[in-house]
Amino acid sequence: MQDEHMPLPIESTLLSSGSNGAIRHGFFTRQGGVSHGIYRGLNVGLGSQDDQEAVIENRTRVANWFGLPLERLATVHQVHSPDVTTVDSHFDGERPQCDALVTRTPGIVLGVLSADCGPILFSDPEAGVIGAAHAGWKGALGGVLENTIEAMVDLGARREHIIACLGPSISQKNYEVGPEFIDRFLSYDPAYQTYFNASDKPGHAMFDLQRLTVDRLLNAGVKAHSLDICTYPDTELFFSYRRTTHAAEPDYGRQISAIAITES
């Protein structure tokens, strides 16, 4: 399968700062892929019902953007957990069941998939340690962000040197939740009321996952920021689970956010 249009991911200037070219990252959109129909574009979701040959080609294009072969693209079987896996030179292409990856090994692309949940990329350019985490509300509340930071520190990163960036994810404007969801958060911490705004629907509220994510990163002692991009309204750039649900479509694609140490 061939397509002249290659991926053009969104990059964060802050995340790249100080890396001297050794660390490269990208928050990939759905543009630049070969999938069709509801998966149109760069769908990298192996768990989707898309044609698997198209998905593999799309994943190959992501790896190639980093100058690496598909075999060096490390992703996970995401389960909304707080669990983190460390990837090293023994990486064999398997997808561990967890929601974050860290490494200090050059030549491996760490990637997390999303379609509304938060993709977070991490870098300590001084120590040469990177990470990638998938955090929906369950992962953010459960500690996947903090665990990713701890795993990076175990590899030699310094907390105060770690920079984290939240990529495209669903915004408060488009994230309505019900009373059980609200109760779960307020039972965890009553101060989390700050992440909810009133909804037009009685008993419901609009939830700010993006701000919660950045706040938890900052509270963990790292530098953190958000691209402040919502996945829900932009059908040309992003897949969105919630938009798919509202449209009663049978399935949805996934975009990828990825980071690699490209030089030793």
Secondary structure as the mmCIF struct_conf table of DSSP 4:
data_model
#
loop_
_struct_conf.conf_type_id
_struct_conf.id
_struct_conf.beg_label_comp_id
_struct_conf.beg_label_asym_id
_struct_conf.beg_label_seq_id
_struct_conf.end_label_comp_id
_struct_conf.end_label_asym_id
_struct_conf.end_label_seq_id
BEND BEND1 GLU A 4 GLU A 4
HELX_LH_PP_P HELX_LH_PP_P1 HIS A 5 PRO A 7
STRN STRN1 ILE A 10 ILE A 10
HELX_RH_AL_P HELX_RH_AL_P1 THR A 13 SER A 16
TURN_TY1_P TURN_TY1_P1 SER A 17 GLY A 18
TURN_TY1_P TURN_TY1_P2 ASN A 20 GLY A 21
BEND BEND2 ALA A 22 ALA A 22
STRN STRN2 ILE A 23 PHE A 27
BEND BEND3 ARG A 30 ARG A 30
TURN_TY1_P TURN_TY1_P3 GLN A 31 GLY A 32
STRN STRN3 SER A 35 SER A 35
HELX_RH_3T_P HELX_RH_3T_P1 GLY A 37 TYR A 39
STRN STRN4 GLY A 41 GLY A 41
TURN_TY1_P TURN_TY1_P4 LEU A 46 GLY A 47
BEND BEND4 SER A 48 ASP A 50
HELX_RH_AL_P HELX_RH_AL_P2 GLN A 52 TRP A 65
TURN_TY1_P TURN_TY1_P5 PHE A 66 GLY A 67
HELX_RH_3T_P HELX_RH_3T_P2 LEU A 70 ARG A 72
STRN STRN5 LEU A 73 ALA A 74
STRN STRN6 HIS A 77 HIS A 77
BEND BEND5 HIS A 80 HIS A 80
BEND BEND6 PRO A 82 PRO A 82
STRN STRN7 VAL A 84 THR A 86
TURN_TY1_P TURN_TY1_P6 SER A 89 HIS A 90
BEND BEND7 GLY A 93 GLY A 93
STRN STRN8 GLN A 97 GLN A 97
BEND BEND8 CYS A 98 ASP A 99
STRN STRN9 ALA A 100 THR A 103
TURN_TY1_P TURN_TY1_P7 PRO A 106 GLY A 107
STRN STRN10 VAL A 109 SER A 114
BEND BEND9 ALA A 115 CYS A 117
STRN STRN11 GLY A 118 ASP A 124
TURN_TY1_P TURN_TY1_P8 PRO A 125 GLY A 128
STRN STRN12 VAL A 129 ALA A 135
HELX_RH_AL_P HELX_RH_AL_P3 TRP A 137 GLY A 142
TURN_TY1_P TURN_TY1_P9 GLY A 143 GLY A 143
HELX_RH_AL_P HELX_RH_AL_P4 VAL A 144 ASP A 154
TURN_TY1_P TURN_TY1_P10 LEU A 155 GLY A 156
HELX_RH_3T_P HELX_RH_3T_P3 ARG A 159 HIS A 161
STRN STRN13 ILE A 163 LEU A 166
BEND BEND10 PRO A 168 PRO A 168
HELX_RH_3T_P HELX_RH_3T_P4 GLN A 172 ASN A 174
STRN STRN14 GLU A 176 VAL A 177
HELX_RH_AL_P HELX_RH_AL_P5 PRO A 179 TYR A 188
HELX_RH_3T_P HELX_RH_3T_P5 PRO A 190 TYR A 195
STRN STRN15 PHE A 196 ALA A 198
BEND BEND11 ASP A 200 LYS A 201
TURN_TY1_P TURN_TY1_P11 PRO A 202 GLY A 203
STRN STRN16 ALA A 205 PHE A 207
HELX_RH_AL_P HELX_RH_AL_P6 LEU A 209 ASN A 219
TURN_TY1_P TURN_TY1_P12 ALA A 220 GLY A 221
BEND BEND12 VAL A 222 VAL A 222
STRN STRN17 LYS A 223 SER A 226
BEND BEND13 THR A 231 PRO A 233
TURN_TY1_P TURN_TY1_P13 THR A 235 LEU A 237
HELX_RH_AL_P HELX_RH_AL_P7 TYR A 241 HIS A 246
TURN_TY1_P TURN_TY1_P14 ALA A 247 ALA A 248
BEND BEND14 PRO A 250 PRO A 250
STRN STRN18 GLN A 255 ILE A 261
#
